[in-house]
Amino acid sequence: MADHTDLRGARILLVDDMPANLDLLYALLEPEGYKLSMAPNGEVALRIATETEAVPDLILLDVMMPGMDGFEVCRRLKDDERTQAIPVVFVTADGMTESVVTGFEAGGVDYISKPIRNEEVLMRVRTHLRIRHLTRELDGRNCELVDKNRQLEEEIALRKLLKGQVSEMAERQARECGLEALIGRSAAMQGVLEEIVRLQGEDGGALITGEPGTGKELVARAIHFGGKRAGSPFVVVNCAEFPTDVVESLESRTRALSLLCGHVTGAFQGADSAVTA
């Protein structure tokens, strides 16, 4: 499959102590649309690579240079976090097998033999620039995955925290609204408490009757929060709010019950569709 990655604008640093070699590489690579910079020695090369905002995408590095040779330059590049990811291609005299091995040990990714062959140089440059481009894309996607994973972990932790808070609230409400909330020592009250304990273990419903202000809702809460229903919602419905005419006839009572419990289609006149309470 053809690779149509646009490599124009890629930054390449050329390092060689021979001006003629720099001119030759510049003339070969400049028509390809690359942004080229040149260094006559290792010290200048390190300064360009580490002190400029435009970090090179690729370095073509001569091996044999006075002062700091190419191997030492490469080692320093790989020891610096700012430049260790830059691919380094050594340019070495033909037949120097030992130098090639040393170059790989220093951190180089490839080598070009002198005298250089134009097509070989262009091919190797394109190959390593493509690899560099793909590596950056992969690093970017990995960063996105790491960030999404962090967000997911934070969301899971938040949900666990909220779930714990909800459970704590339910337990607190059960304590506040359970039997502890009911006081009284009379025989009648003891009978009510015993009935509450029995109903706490039941799955069915319960009808609680009494005069206003006698604590019907408090008893209902004690049954709900003191038993197996404690983890379920407790919904209070004030039946006194229903209009009087709604409960005056059998049909109206059916309608009223439907408001509380829902109904199926055709349950009464006008029940055109099912309703879930």
C-alpha positions in Angstrom: 0.0 0.0 0.0 1.4 3.4 -1.0 2.2 5.8 1.8 0.9 9.3 1.0 2.2 11.0 4.2 3.2 14.6 3.4 6.7 15.0 4.7 7.3 18.5 3.3 8.3 20.8 6.1 10.0 18.1 8.1 13.1 19.5 9.9 16.4 17.8 9.2 19.7 18.7 10.8 22.9 18.1 8.7 26.1 17.7 10.7 29.5 17.4 8.9 32.8 19.2 9.3 33.3 19.3 5.5 31.4 22.2 3.9 31.3 20.3 0.6 29.4 17.4 2.1 26.9 19.8 3.7 26.4 21.6 0.4 25.9 18.2 -1.4 23.2 17.0 1.1 21.5 20.4 1.2 21.2 20.5 -2.6 19.8 17.0 -2.6 17.2 17.4 0.2 16.1 21.0 -0.2 14.0 20.4 -3.4 12.0 17.8 -1.4 10.6 20.6 0.7 12.4 19.8 3.9 13.5 22.5 6.4 17.2 22.1 6.6 19.7 23.4 9.2 23.5 22.7 9.2 26.2 22.3 11.8 29.9 22.2 11.2 30.7 20.2 14.4 29.2 18.3 17.2 29.1 21.2 19.7 27.0 23.3 17.3 24.8 20.4 16.5 23.9 19.8 20.1 23.2 23.5 20.6 20.8 23.6 17.6 19.1 20.4 18.7 18.6 21.4 22.3 18.3 25.2 22.4 16.0 25.9 19.5 12.2 25.6 19.6 12.1 23.7 16.3 13.5 20.3 17.4 14.8 18.4 14.4 12.7 15.5 13.1 15.8 13.7 11.8 19.6 14.2 12.1 22.2 13.1 9.5 25.4 12.9 11.5 28.9 12.5 10.2 31.0 10.1 12.2 34.6 11.3 11.8 34.8 14.9 13.0 37.5 16.7 15.0 36.8 17.3 18.7 33.6 15.6 19.5 32.9 12.7 17.0 29.5 11.6 15.8 29.2 8.7 18.3 29.6 11.1 21.3 27.2 13.6 19.8 24.6 10.7 19.4 25.2 9.5 23.0 24.6 13.0 24.4 21.4 13.4 22.2 20.1 10.1 23.6 20.9 11.1 27.2 18.8 14.3 26.9 15.0 13.9 27.3 14.5 16.8 24.8 16.3 15.0 22.0 16.4 11.3 22.8 13.5 10.6 20.5 15.1 12.2 17.4 16.3 9.4 14.9 20.0 9.7 14.1 21.3 8.4 10.8 25.1 8.2 10.7 27.1 9.1 7.6 30.2 7.0 7.5 33.0 5.9 5.1 32.2 2.9 3.1 33.4 -0.4 4.6 33.7 0.8 8.2 31.7 -2.1 9.6 33.1 -1.6 13.1 31.9 2.0 13.1 28.4 0.9 12.0 28.1 -1.4 15.1 29.4 1.4 17.4 26.9 3.8 15.9 24.0 1.4 16.6 25.3 1.0 20.2 25.4 4.8 20.6 21.7 5.0 19.6 21.7 5.5 15.9 18.9 4.0 13.8 20.6 3.7 10.4 23.7 4.7 8.4 24.6 6.0 5.0 27.9 5.1 3.3 30.2 7.6 1.7 30.4 8.4 -1.1 26.7 9.0 -0.8 24.2 7.8 -3.5 21.4 10.2 -4.0 18.5 7.7 -4.2 19.8 5.8 -1.2 19.9 9.0 0.9 16.4 10.1 -0.3 14.9 6.7 0.4 16.4 6.4 3.9 15.4 9.9 4.8 11.8 9.3 3.7 11.7 6.0 5.6 12.8 7.4 8.9 10.7 10.5 8.6 7.6 8.3 8.0 8.6 6.2 11.0 9.0 9.4 13.1 5.6 10.6 11.9 3.9 7.4 12.8 5.6 7.2 16.1 4.3 10.6 17.0 0.8 9.7 16.0 1.0 6.5 18.1 2.3 8.5 21.1 -0.6 10.9 20.7 -3.1 8.2 20.6 -1.5 6.5 23.6 -1.7 9.8 25.5 -5.4 10.1 24.6 -6.0 6.5 25.8 -4.1 7.2 29.1 -6.2 10.4 29.6 -9.4 8.6 28.9 -8.4 5.7 31.2 -7.6 8.2 33.9 -11.0 9.9 33.4 -12.7 6.5 33.6 -10.9 5.6 36.8 -11.9 9.0 38.3 -15.5 8.4 37.3 -15.5 4.9 38.8 -14.0 6.2 42.0 -16.6 9.0 42.1 -19.5 6.5 41.5 -18.1 4.3 44.3 -17.9 7.3 46.6 -21.5 8.4 45.7 -22.7 4.9 46.2 -21.1 4.7 49.6 -22.6 8.0 50.5 -26.1 6.9 49.4 -25.7 3.6 51.3 -24.6 5.6 54.4 -27.6 7.9 54.0 -29.9 4.9 53.7 -28.5 3.4 56.8 -28.7 6.7 58.7 -32.3 7.2 57.5 -33.1 3.6 58.6 -31.8 4.4 62.0 -33.7 7.7 62.2 -36.9 6.3 60.8 -36.9 2.8 62.3 -38.2 1.5 65.6 -35.8 3.9 67.4 -38.0 6.8 66.2 -41.1 5.3 68.0 -41.5 5.8 71.7 -44.1 4.4 74.1 -44.5 1.8 76.8 -48.2 1.1 76.8 -49.5 -2.4 75.9 -51.1 -0.9 72.8 -47.8 0.6 71.7 -46.0 -2.6 72.4 -48.5 -4.4 70.1 -47.9 -1.9 67.4 -44.1 -2.4 67.7 -44.5 -6.2 67.5 -46.6 -5.8 64.4 -44.0 -3.5 62.8 -41.3 -6.1 63.4 -43.4 -8.8 61.8 -44.2 -6.6 58.7 -40.5 -5.7 58.3 -39.9 -9.3 57.3 -42.8 -9.5 54.9 -42.8 -8.8 51.1 -46.5 -7.8 50.8 -48.2 -4.5 51.5 -49.7 -3.2 54.7 -52.7 -1.0 55.4 -52.1 1.4 58.3 -55.2 3.2 59.6 -55.7 5.8 62.3 -56.7 9.3 63.2 -54.7 12.3 61.8 -51.6 12.9 63.8 -51.3 9.4 65.3 -48.1 8.6 63.4 -49.3 6.5 60.4 -46.4 7.7 58.2 -43.9 7.2 61.0 -45.1 3.5 61.3 -44.8 3.1 57.5 -41.3 4.5 57.6 -40.4 2.1 60.4 -41.7 -0.9 58.4 -39.9 0.3 55.3 -36.5 1.4 56.7 -36.2 -1.3 59.3 -36.7 -4.3 57.0 -35.7 -5.7 53.6 -37.3 -2.7 51.8 -34.7 -0.3 53.3 -32.7 -0.1 50.1 -35.7 0.8 48.0 -37.3 4.3 47.5 -39.9 5.4 50.1 -42.5 7.6 48.3 -45.1 9.6 50.3 -48.4 10.3 48.6 -50.9 12.6 50.3 -54.3 11.1 49.3 -56.1 14.1 50.9 -54.9 16.2 47.9 -57.2 14.2 45.5 -60.3 16.2 44.6 -63.4 15.1 46.5 -65.4 14.3 43.3 -62.7 11.9 42.2 -63.5 9.4 44.9 -67.4 9.8 45.0 -68.2 7.0 42.5 -66.8 3.5 41.8 -65.4 4.7 38.5 -63.8 7.7 40.2 -62.3 5.4 42.8 -60.9 3.2 40.0 -59.4 6.4 38.5 -57.9 7.3 41.8 -56.3 3.9 42.3 -54.9 4.2 38.8 -53.1 7.3 39.8 -51.4 5.4 42.6 -50.9 2.0 41.0 -51.2 2.5 37.3 -53.7 0.7 35.0 -54.0 -1.4 31.9 -55.8 -0.3 28.7 -59.6 -0.5 29.1 -59.5 -0.7 32.9 -62.2 2.0 33.0 -63.9 4.4 30.6 -61.3 6.7 29.1 -58.4 4.4 29.9 -57.1 4.4 26.3 -53.6 3.3 27.1 -51.7 1.6 29.9 -50.1 3.8 32.6 -47.4 2.8 35.0 -47.4 4.5 38.4 
